[in-house]
């Protein structure tokens, strides 16, 4: 598998259909043309998505809330100005390593 720019390919296909499609054109002809277009579409650089989660350090004993949250991937901390949920503050990605904070945590609790 190789990643390609689907938006660019969609435009290329649309332009080709507008400029070349006729009633005499068959599905087999189109399939061959489209396969060639896909084959010649430029490969884009992409990085794998790293999934992680936040864990808290030193939560308030009374409220359970914390000021300090640590990324499970890079183990670097993010500090919040008040004892608020890091998710409510919009930290969907770790600002240090870029990990996507959507990892499910299996802590054994029911």
JONOR-V450251 format. One record per residue. N is the residue number from 1. NEAR is the number of other ideal C-beta (glycine too) atoms within 12 Angstrom. Layout:
n;near
N;NEAR
N;NEAR
This chain:
n;near
1;5
2;12
3;15
4;20
5;17
6;14
7;12
8;19
9;24
10;17
11;15
12;25
13;24
14;16
15;14
16;21
17;18
18;11
19;12
20;17
21;18
22;11
23;5
24;8
25;17
26;12
27;10
28;10
29;17
30;19
31;14
32;14
33;22
34;24
35;15
36;16
37;24
38;22
39;15
40;15
41;22
42;16
43;15
44;14
45;10
46;11
47;11
48;10
49;15
50;20
51;20
52;28
53;26
54;35
55;23
56;27
57;20
58;16
59;19
60;15
61;9
62;8
63;13
64;11
65;20
66;25
67;22
68;22
69;33
70;28
71;30
72;25
73;23
74;19
75;17
76;20
77;23
78;30
79;20
80;23
81;10
82;14
83;22
84;21
85;20
86;32
87;17
88;14
89;19
90;13
91;27
92;19
93;24
94;29
95;20
96;21
97;21
98;20
99;28
100;21
101;33
102;19
103;19
104;10
105;15
106;8
107;8
108;5
109;5
110;4
